[in-house]
Amino acid sequence: MAVNLTVNGKPREIEGSQALLAFLERLGVNLNFIAVAYNGEVLDKDDFPSVTLNEGDVLEIVRPVGGG
Protein backbone atom coordinates (compact mmCIF):
# COMPACT_ATOMS: atom_id res chain seq x y z
CA MET A 1 0.00 0.00 0.00
CA ALA A 2 1.42 3.38 -1.01
CA VAL A 3 2.13 6.01 1.62
CA ASN A 4 1.97 9.72 0.77
CA LEU A 5 4.48 12.07 2.40
CA THR A 6 5.54 15.66 1.98
CA VAL A 7 9.31 15.97 1.63
CA ASN A 8 10.80 19.46 1.49
CA GLY A 9 7.42 20.86 0.52
CA LYS A 10 6.76 18.41 -2.32
CA PRO A 11 4.45 15.40 -2.37
CA ARG A 12 6.21 12.06 -2.49
CA GLU A 13 4.83 8.53 -2.59
CA ILE A 14 6.69 5.61 -1.05
CA GLU A 15 5.86 1.92 -1.03
CA GLY A 16 4.40 1.27 2.40
CA SER A 17 5.45 2.52 5.81
CA GLN A 18 9.21 2.43 6.23
CA ALA A 19 11.93 3.46 8.61
CA LEU A 20 13.19 7.02 8.27
CA LEU A 21 16.79 5.80 8.30
CA ALA A 22 16.16 3.42 5.38
CA PHE A 23 14.37 6.20 3.46
CA LEU A 24 17.29 8.59 3.93
CA GLU A 25 19.79 5.93 2.88
CA ARG A 26 17.76 5.25 -0.29
CA LEU A 27 17.93 8.96 -1.08
CA GLY A 28 21.70 8.72 -0.84
CA VAL A 29 22.09 11.58 1.62
CA ASN A 30 25.16 11.78 3.84
CA LEU A 31 23.71 11.28 7.31
CA ASN A 32 26.62 13.16 8.89
CA PHE A 33 25.67 16.40 7.19
CA ILE A 34 21.89 16.71 7.40
CA ALA A 35 19.23 17.87 9.79
CA VAL A 36 15.73 16.39 9.64
CA ALA A 37 12.47 17.85 10.88
CA TYR A 38 9.72 15.24 11.21
CA ASN A 39 6.20 16.63 11.46
CA GLY A 40 7.60 19.97 12.63
CA GLU A 41 10.04 18.59 15.21
CA VAL A 42 13.80 18.55 14.62
CA LEU A 43 15.11 15.07 15.28
CA ASP A 44 18.34 14.05 16.92
CA LYS A 45 20.29 11.71 14.65
CA ASP A 46 20.05 9.04 17.35
CA ASP A 47 16.26 9.05 16.82
CA PHE A 48 16.40 8.31 13.05
CA PRO A 49 16.28 4.50 13.47
CA SER A 50 13.21 4.62 15.72
CA VAL A 51 11.03 6.77 13.41
CA THR A 52 8.66 5.06 10.96
CA LEU A 53 7.23 7.08 8.08
CA ASN A 54 3.46 6.88 7.75
CA GLU A 55 0.68 8.41 5.67
CA GLY A 56 0.61 12.21 5.82
CA ASP A 57 4.00 12.68 7.50
CA VAL A 58 5.98 15.81 6.68
CA LEU A 59 9.77 15.79 6.39
CA GLU A 60 12.18 18.65 5.91
CA ILE A 61 15.69 17.50 5.06
CA VAL A 62 18.28 20.24 5.29
CA ARG A 63 21.85 20.04 4.01
CA PRO A 64 24.49 22.69 4.71
CA VAL A 65 25.43 24.94 1.83
CA GLY A 66 28.85 26.53 1.69
CA GLY A 67 29.52 29.93 0.30
CA GLY A 68 30.25 33.39 1.28
N, CA and C of each residue as an Amber inpcrd file, in Angstrom:
protein
   204
   0.8550000  -1.1840000   0.0000000   0.0000000   0.0000000   0.0000000
   0.8950000   1.2390000   0.0000000   0.6240000   2.1620000  -0.8870000
   1.4170000   3.3810000  -1.0120000   1.1550000   4.3140000   0.1640000
   2.2000000   5.0250000   0.5440000   2.1340000   6.0140000   1.6220000
   2.5270000   7.3610000   1.0360000   1.7070000   8.3840000   1.2860000
   1.9680000   9.7200000   0.7700000   2.5920000  10.5870000   1.8450000
   3.7400000  11.1800000   1.5110000   4.4840000  12.0720000   2.4050000
   4.6360000  13.4290000   1.7400000   5.0660000  14.3940000   2.5250000
   5.5390000  15.6630000   1.9850000   6.9980000  15.7710000   2.3870000
   7.8770000  15.8900000   1.3890000   9.3130000  15.9690000   1.6300000
   9.8210000  17.2770000   1.0420000  10.3180000  18.1460000   1.9050000
  10.8010000  19.4640000   1.4910000   9.7500000  20.2050000   0.6720000
   8.5100000  20.1180000   1.1320000   7.4200000  20.8650000   0.5200000
   6.7950000  20.2300000  -0.7040000   7.2840000  19.0610000  -1.1150000
   6.7630000  18.4140000  -2.3240000   6.1610000  17.0560000  -1.9730000
   5.0490000  16.7120000  -2.6320000   4.4480000  15.4040000  -2.3730000
   5.3620000  14.2870000  -2.8600000   5.3820000  13.2160000  -2.1210000
   6.2080000  12.0590000  -2.4930000   5.4720000  10.8090000  -2.0520000
   5.4840000   9.8000000  -2.8950000   4.8300000   8.5330000  -2.5880000
   5.9060000   7.4680000  -2.3880000   5.7770000   6.7140000  -1.3080000
   6.6860000   5.6070000  -1.0530000   5.8680000   4.3270000  -0.9420000
   6.5350000   3.2080000  -1.0890000   5.8600000   1.9180000  -1.0340000
   5.7580000   1.4460000   0.4050000   4.6390000   1.7170000   1.0400000
   4.4000000   1.2710000   2.4020000   5.1530000   2.0650000   3.4510000
   4.7520000   1.8830000   4.6930000   5.4520000   2.5190000   5.8090000
   6.8720000   1.9850000   5.8410000   7.8210000   2.8720000   6.1520000
   9.2060000   2.4290000   6.2330000   9.9720000   3.2720000   7.2290000
  11.0940000   2.7590000   7.6390000  11.9330000   3.4550000   8.6050000
  12.5420000   4.7030000   7.9650000  12.5850000   5.7740000   8.7430000
  13.1940000   7.0230000   8.2720000  14.6270000   6.7810000   7.8360000
  15.3840000   6.0410000   8.6230000  16.7900000   5.7960000   8.3030000
  16.9300000   5.1130000   6.9390000  16.1210000   4.1210000   6.6650000
  16.1580000   3.4220000   5.3810000  15.7870000   4.3720000   4.2430000
  14.7940000   5.2260000   4.4660000  14.3710000   6.1970000   3.4560000
  15.5200000   7.1500000   3.1250000  16.1770000   7.6680000   4.1530000
  17.2900000   8.5910000   3.9330000  18.4420000   7.9010000   3.2030000
  18.7210000   6.6690000   3.5570000  19.7910000   5.9290000   2.8830000
  19.4550000   5.7050000   1.4170000  18.1780000   5.4240000   1.1090000
  17.7630000   5.2520000  -0.2910000  17.9220000   6.5470000  -1.0790000
  17.7360000   7.6740000  -0.4120000  17.9280000   8.9650000  -1.0830000
  19.4010000   9.2530000  -1.3440000  20.2750000   8.5370000  -0.6470000
  21.7010000   8.7240000  -0.8440000  22.2790000   9.9350000  -0.1330000
  21.5840000  10.4170000   0.8890000  22.0900000  11.5800000   1.6220000
  23.1510000  11.1530000   2.6280000  24.1150000  12.0310000   2.8490000
  25.1580000  11.7830000   3.8370000  24.5670000  12.1040000   5.2060000
  24.3770000  11.0920000   6.0220000  23.7130000  11.2750000   7.3090000
  24.5130000  12.1360000   8.2760000  25.7920000  12.3160000   8.0190000
  26.6190000  13.1570000   8.8870000  26.3660000  14.6380000   8.6790000
  25.7950000  14.9910000   7.5400000  25.6740000  16.4050000   7.1940000
  24.2480000  16.8270000   6.8690000  23.2780000  16.2880000   7.6060000
  21.8930000  16.7140000   7.4010000  21.2160000  16.9550000   8.7480000
  20.1550000  17.7190000   8.6640000  19.2290000  17.8730000   9.7870000
  17.8510000  17.4890000   9.2460000  17.0470000  16.8410000  10.0800000
  15.7270000  16.3930000   9.6440000  14.6810000  16.8720000  10.6330000
  13.6530000  17.5180000  10.0940000  12.4700000  17.8500000  10.8800000
  11.3780000  16.8630000  10.4580000  10.7660000  16.2380000  11.4430000
   9.7240000  15.2430000  11.2140000   8.4410000  15.7600000  11.8440000
   7.4690000  16.0650000  11.0070000   6.1970000  16.6310000  11.4640000
   6.4190000  17.8480000  12.3610000   7.3630000  18.7030000  11.9380000
   7.6030000  19.9670000  12.6350000   8.5830000  19.9090000  13.7820000
   9.1120000  18.7350000  14.0990000  10.0370000  18.5910000  15.2130000
  11.4040000  18.1530000  14.6960000  12.4500000  18.9090000  15.0370000
  13.7990000  18.5530000  14.6180000  14.2450000  17.3230000  15.4040000
  14.7090000  16.3300000  14.6640000  15.1110000  15.0690000  15.2810000
  16.6050000  15.0430000  15.5790000  16.9550000  14.3780000  16.6440000
  18.3430000  14.0500000  16.9220000  18.6830000  12.8530000  16.0330000
  19.8970000  12.8200000  15.5310000  20.2920000  11.7130000  14.6450000
  20.1150000  10.3490000  15.3200000  20.2460000  10.3000000  16.6280000
  20.0530000   9.0410000  17.3500000  18.6120000   8.5320000  17.2530000
  17.6730000   9.4380000  16.9230000  16.2650000   9.0540000  16.8180000
  15.8900000   8.5250000  15.4310000  16.7420000   8.7310000  14.4200000
  16.4040000   8.3140000  13.0540000  15.9630000   6.8520000  12.9710000
  16.6730000   5.9130000  13.6080000  16.2840000   4.5010000  13.4700000
  14.9220000   4.1630000  14.0880000  14.4570000   4.9550000  15.0290000
  13.2050000   4.6210000  15.7180000  11.9720000   5.2740000  15.0930000
  12.1610000   6.0800000  14.0460000  11.0330000   6.7710000  13.4090000
  10.5730000   5.9760000  12.1840000   9.2620000   5.7340000  12.1160000
   8.6600000   5.0620000  10.9650000   7.7960000   6.0690000  10.2190000
   8.0060000   6.1590000   8.9160000   7.2350000   7.0800000   8.0820000
   5.8710000   6.4810000   7.7760000   4.8370000   7.3090000   7.9630000
   3.4640000   6.8840000   7.7480000   2.7170000   7.9150000   6.9240000
   1.5410000   7.5440000   6.4860000   0.6840000   8.4060000   5.6690000
   0.5610000   9.8060000   6.2700000   0.8110000  10.8230000   5.4270000
   0.6100000  12.2070000   5.8240000   1.7760000  12.8550000   6.5460000
   2.8490000  12.1000000   6.8120000   4.0010000  12.6840000   7.4990000
   4.6600000  13.7570000   6.6450000   5.2910000  14.7050000   7.3430000
   5.9800000  15.8120000   6.6790000   7.4370000  15.8090000   7.1150000
   8.3350000  15.7700000   6.1330000   9.7750000  15.7940000   6.3880000
  10.3920000  17.0310000   5.7560000  11.3160000  17.6130000   6.4670000
  12.1850000  18.6500000   5.9130000  13.6050000  18.1480000   6.1070000
  14.3090000  17.9800000   5.0180000  15.6900000  17.5000000   5.0550000
  16.5780000  18.6540000   4.6300000  17.4590000  19.0660000   5.5320000
  18.2840000  20.2440000   5.2880000  19.7420000  19.8290000   5.2330000
  20.4170000  20.2880000   4.1760000  21.8510000  20.0360000   4.0060000
  22.5620000  21.3780000   4.0650000  23.7510000  21.4180000   4.6750000
  24.4930000  22.6850000   4.7110000  24.9400000  23.0920000   3.3090000
  24.9770000  24.3970000   3.0990000  25.4340000  24.9420000   1.8340000
  26.5770000  25.8950000   2.1130000  27.6990000  25.6560000   1.5060000
  28.8540000  26.5300000   1.6870000  28.7700000  27.7480000   0.7790000
  29.4960000  28.7320000   1.1180000  29.5180000  29.9340000   0.2950000
  29.8750000  31.1300000   1.1330000  29.8780000  32.2320000   0.4980000
  30.2480000  33.3900000   1.2800000  30.0980000  34.6070000   0.5470000
